[in-house]
Amino acid sequence: MAPRTPVVLGLVLLAAVGVAAFHFWSVRPQAVRAPEPVADEAAASALPPDPLRSGAPDPVPRPAAGEPPDAGGSGRAGGQIVVDVSGKVRRPGVRRLPAGSRVADALDAAGGVRAGTDMTGLNRARLLMDGEQVVVGLPPGPPVSGPAGGGQAGIDVPGGAGPSAPLSLNTATAEQLETLPGVGPVLAQHMIDYRAENNGFRSVDELRQVSGIGDRRFAELQPLVRP
């Protein structure tokens, strides 16, 4: 063996040991550090504001002291009243009007008064109340007893000072039928057609069979007519 051979073998062995040591060091398991918990202040700032905390905005408006709970809602709280306009108007029915409206405003909402209607005794400047009825150009019907034993409070009935006789369904003309509450030219013609087809009305209850008269309309007409 040559003198240099052991030296070369030693260097090769040393290099192999070094590579093995480097490879072992590079693939050794390493400790992983756990993440730090989020600070309480950062978590609290990410949450939505609590409306019950002092100084936080309140998402639901609350009524002020002394204000009704339903203020700002629908109906009268929203500045509206509901009235029933019937009689000799062009479009009788239930109308919604701003609070503070007068009888003249209700007549305008119903299309105005028909030509030739007697307006004597109708106070068109009177303020309206919620839930009342305005009857135009009809004779006053029998008094309606209320909770307080009163008559037809809140109803304007121009013309006539006392109750009149019920209208005969078998002899009334179309013009006379139109004086009934909620009866216009079309409904009056339906009543005349029914009378002609059935040889007259035998009872007031037969009004229910006339086209266009429902339970509510029949209840209004029943005390004002007779066969």
ZARO-825648 format. One record per residue (C-alpha): x, y, z; residue number from 1. Coordinates in nm, 3 decimals, always signed. Example, Ala and Ser with C-alpha at 12.3 -4.5 7.8 and 13.67 -1.06 7.14 Angstrom:
! residues 2
LOTI      xx      yy      zz num
LOTI  +1.230  -0.450  +0.780   1
LOTI  +1.367  -0.106  +0.714   2
This chain:
! residues 227
LOTI      xx      yy      zz num
LOTI  +0.000  +0.000  +0.000   1
LOTI  +0.127  +0.338  -0.091   2
LOTI  +0.196  +0.586  +0.188   3
LOTI  -0.069  +0.829  +0.062   4
LOTI  -0.351  +0.572  +0.048   5
LOTI  -0.438  +0.577  +0.425   6
LOTI  -0.448  +0.956  +0.415   7
LOTI  -0.692  +0.961  +0.122   8
LOTI  -0.915  +0.700  +0.283   9
LOTI  -0.922  +0.898  +0.605  10
LOTI  -1.026  +1.216  +0.423  11
LOTI  -1.303  +1.030  +0.239  12
LOTI  -1.428  +0.877  +0.563  13
LOTI  -1.421  +1.214  +0.735  14
LOTI  -1.621  +1.372  +0.455  15
LOTI  -1.881  +1.094  +0.472  16
LOTI  -1.920  +1.144  +0.846  17
LOTI  -1.966  +1.517  +0.794  18
LOTI  -2.238  +1.471  +0.528  19
LOTI  -2.421  +1.221  +0.750  20
LOTI  -2.404  +1.457  +1.046  21
LOTI  -2.539  +1.750  +0.838  22
LOTI  -2.824  +1.538  +0.700  23
LOTI  -2.922  +1.420  +1.050  24
LOTI  -2.916  +1.778  +1.183  25
LOTI  -3.135  +1.914  +0.902  26
LOTI  -3.418  +1.656  +0.937  27
LOTI  -3.438  +1.654  +1.315  28
LOTI  -3.789  +1.738  +1.462  29
LOTI  -3.830  +2.101  +1.568  30
LOTI  -4.057  +2.240  +1.842  31
LOTI  -4.358  +2.445  +1.719  32
LOTI  -4.455  +2.750  +1.922  33
LOTI  -4.825  +2.782  +2.009  34
LOTI  -5.001  +3.103  +1.887  35
LOTI  -5.057  +3.373  +2.145  36
LOTI  -5.420  +3.427  +2.258  37
LOTI  -5.597  +3.735  +2.124  38
LOTI  -5.614  +4.014  +2.372  39
LOTI  -5.950  +4.076  +2.540  40
LOTI  -5.950  +4.439  +2.430  41
LOTI  -5.911  +4.345  +2.063  42
LOTI  -6.194  +4.090  +2.085  43
LOTI  -6.421  +4.340  +2.259  44
LOTI  -6.359  +4.605  +1.994  45
LOTI  -6.464  +4.360  +1.719  46
LOTI  -6.807  +4.298  +1.876  47
LOTI  -7.110  +4.516  +1.779  48
LOTI  -7.190  +4.793  +2.026  49
LOTI  -7.424  +4.699  +2.306  50
LOTI  -7.730  +4.926  +2.294  51
LOTI  -7.775  +4.885  +2.671  52
LOTI  -7.435  +5.036  +2.749  53
LOTI  -7.420  +5.396  +2.849  54
LOTI  -7.358  +5.621  +2.551  55
LOTI  -7.426  +5.354  +2.284  56
LOTI  -7.680  +5.443  +2.011  57
LOTI  -8.024  +5.286  +2.050  58
LOTI  -8.131  +5.114  +1.723  59
LOTI  -8.500  +5.118  +1.824  60
LOTI  -8.645  +5.466  +1.885  61
LOTI  -8.835  +5.489  +2.208  62
LOTI  -9.122  +5.733  +2.269  63
LOTI  -9.045  +6.033  +2.481  64
LOTI  -9.198  +6.080  +2.823  65
LOTI  -9.571  +6.147  +2.794  66
LOTI  -9.587  +6.042  +2.427  67
LOTI  -9.836  +5.763  +2.330  68
LOTI  -9.669  +5.427  +2.257  69
LOTI  -9.814  +5.412  +1.905  70
LOTI  -9.716  +5.764  +1.807  71
LOTI  -9.577  +5.770  +1.455  72
LOTI  -9.764  +5.452  +1.356  73
LOTI -10.060  +5.402  +1.125  74
LOTI -10.419  +5.520  +1.160  75
LOTI -10.489  +5.822  +1.377  76
LOTI -10.139  +5.808  +1.527  77
LOTI -10.006  +5.866  +1.176  78
LOTI -10.223  +6.177  +1.129  79
LOTI -10.523  +6.010  +0.958  80
LOTI -10.892  +5.963  +1.037  81
LOTI -11.148  +5.729  +0.877  82
LOTI -11.500  +5.854  +0.797  83
LOTI -11.800  +5.708  +0.612  84
LOTI -11.953  +5.940  +0.352  85
LOTI -12.295  +5.833  +0.222  86
LOTI -12.605  +5.982  +0.066  87
LOTI -12.615  +6.207  -0.239  88
LOTI -12.247  +6.211  -0.321  89
LOTI -12.085  +6.081  -0.637  90
LOTI -11.863  +5.819  -0.471  91
LOTI -12.003  +5.717  -0.132  92
LOTI -11.793  +5.498  +0.090  93
LOTI -11.525  +5.492  +0.358  94
LOTI -11.255  +5.756  +0.315  95
LOTI -10.920  +5.816  +0.483  96
LOTI -10.846  +6.183  +0.547  97
LOTI -10.572  +6.377  +0.725  98
LOTI -10.641  +6.454  +1.088  99
LOTI -10.804  +6.794  +1.122 100
LOTI -11.012  +6.760  +0.804 101
LOTI -11.357  +6.916  +0.782 102
LOTI -11.687  +6.804  +0.634 103
LOTI -11.604  +6.987  +0.310 104
LOTI -11.288  +6.776  +0.274 105
LOTI -11.492  +6.456  +0.315 106
LOTI -11.735  +6.572  +0.043 107
LOTI -11.444  +6.642  -0.193 108
LOTI -11.296  +6.296  -0.122 109
LOTI -11.634  +6.143  -0.213 110
LOTI -11.640  +6.317  -0.551 111
LOTI -11.859  +6.610  -0.446 112
LOTI -12.231  +6.650  -0.386 113
LOTI -12.477  +6.563  -0.663 114
LOTI -12.650  +6.846  -0.843 115
LOTI -12.972  +6.962  -0.683 116
LOTI -12.896  +6.826  -0.338 117
LOTI -13.039  +7.026  -0.050 118
LOTI -12.741  +7.140  +0.157 119
LOTI -12.948  +7.320  +0.421 120
LOTI -12.829  +7.233  +0.768 121
LOTI -12.503  +7.077  +0.654 122
LOTI -12.213  +7.244  +0.835 123
LOTI -11.929  +7.197  +0.588 124
LOTI -11.683  +7.376  +0.818 125
LOTI -11.724  +7.130  +1.105 126
LOTI -11.417  +6.932  +1.212 127
LOTI -11.445  +6.559  +1.155 128
LOTI -11.386  +6.290  +1.414 129
LOTI -11.240  +5.946  +1.352 130
LOTI -11.507  +5.682  +1.285 131
LOTI -11.802  +5.915  +1.222 132
LOTI -12.051  +5.910  +0.934 133
LOTI -12.147  +6.202  +0.711 134
LOTI -12.487  +6.156  +0.541 135
LOTI -12.571  +6.406  +0.267 136
LOTI -12.917  +6.496  +0.138 137
LOTI -13.116  +6.219  +0.310 138
LOTI -13.405  +6.244  +0.556 139
LOTI -13.297  +6.144  +0.906 140
LOTI -13.368  +5.782  +0.988 141
LOTI -13.477  +5.639  +1.321 142
LOTI -13.243  +5.725  +1.607 143
LOTI -12.971  +5.472  +1.679 144
LOTI -12.909  +5.409  +2.047 145
LOTI -12.546  +5.418  +2.147 146
LOTI -12.354  +5.325  +2.461 147
LOTI -12.456  +5.653  +2.624 148
LOTI -12.818  +5.633  +2.504 149
LOTI -12.768  +5.911  +2.253 150
LOTI -12.878  +5.942  +1.893 151
LOTI -12.678  +5.954  +1.570 152
LOTI -12.381  +6.151  +1.698 153
LOTI -12.143  +6.279  +1.437 154
LOTI -12.391  +6.247  +1.145 155
LOTI -12.486  +6.545  +0.929 156
LOTI -12.833  +6.504  +0.779 157
LOTI -12.946  +6.822  +0.603 158
LOTI -13.315  +6.872  +0.531 159
LOTI -13.598  +6.773  +0.763 160
LOTI -13.628  +6.798  +1.139 161
LOTI -13.775  +6.461  +1.237 162
LOTI -13.794  +6.096  +1.131 163
LOTI -13.976  +6.029  +0.804 164
LOTI -14.177  +5.725  +0.691 165
LOTI -13.978  +5.431  +0.548 166
LOTI -13.946  +5.427  +0.170 167
LOTI -14.159  +5.170  -0.014 168
LOTI -13.949  +4.933  -0.224 169
LOTI -14.246  +4.851  -0.448 170
LOTI -14.348  +5.208  -0.536 171
LOTI -14.027  +5.414  -0.509 172
LOTI -13.876  +5.557  -0.825 173
LOTI -13.509  +5.528  -0.913 174
LOTI -13.451  +5.885  -0.794 175
LOTI -13.613  +5.809  -0.461 176
LOTI -13.410  +5.492  -0.417 177
LOTI -13.093  +5.690  -0.479 178
LOTI -13.166  +5.893  -0.166 179
LOTI -13.092  +5.583  +0.043 180
LOTI -12.740  +5.559  +0.191 181
LOTI -12.493  +5.395  -0.043 182
LOTI -12.747  +5.356  -0.326 183
LOTI -12.638  +5.501  -0.659 184
LOTI -12.793  +5.485  -1.005 185
LOTI -12.659  +5.133  -1.073 186
LOTI -12.779  +4.982  -0.746 187
LOTI -13.116  +5.159  -0.774 188
LOTI -13.162  +5.005  -1.119 189
LOTI -13.076  +4.660  -0.980 190
LOTI -13.348  +4.703  -0.717 191
LOTI -13.605  +4.806  -0.982 192
LOTI -13.504  +4.512  -1.204 193
LOTI -13.547  +4.268  -0.917 194
LOTI -13.886  +4.420  -0.838 195
LOTI -14.000  +4.377  -1.198 196
LOTI -13.871  +4.019  -1.228 197
LOTI -14.026  +3.899  -0.900 198
LOTI -14.356  +4.092  -0.901 199
LOTI -14.241  +4.322  -0.624 200
LOTI -14.080  +4.286  -0.283 201
LOTI -14.273  +4.070  -0.037 202
LOTI -14.038  +4.154  +0.252 203
LOTI -13.740  +4.376  +0.323 204
LOTI -13.522  +4.064  +0.358 205
LOTI -13.543  +4.015  -0.019 206
LOTI -13.298  +4.304  -0.054 207
LOTI -13.024  +4.050  +0.024 208
LOTI -13.096  +3.889  -0.314 209
LOTI -13.039  +4.211  -0.506 210
LOTI -12.700  +4.223  -0.679 211
LOTI -12.468  +4.467  -0.501 212
LOTI -12.629  +4.455  -0.155 213
LOTI -12.425  +4.276  +0.107 214
LOTI -12.476  +4.233  +0.478 215
LOTI -12.336  +4.574  +0.566 216
LOTI -12.544  +4.759  +0.308 217
LOTI -12.856  +4.564  +0.407 218
LOTI -12.807  +4.661  +0.772 219
LOTI -12.802  +5.028  +0.668 220
LOTI -13.110  +5.001  +0.444 221
LOTI -13.330  +4.777  +0.658 222
LOTI -13.466  +5.046  +0.897 223
LOTI -13.522  +5.293  +0.609 224
LOTI -13.739  +5.086  +0.374 225
LOTI -14.054  +4.873  +0.368 226
LOTI -14.204  +4.635  +0.105 227
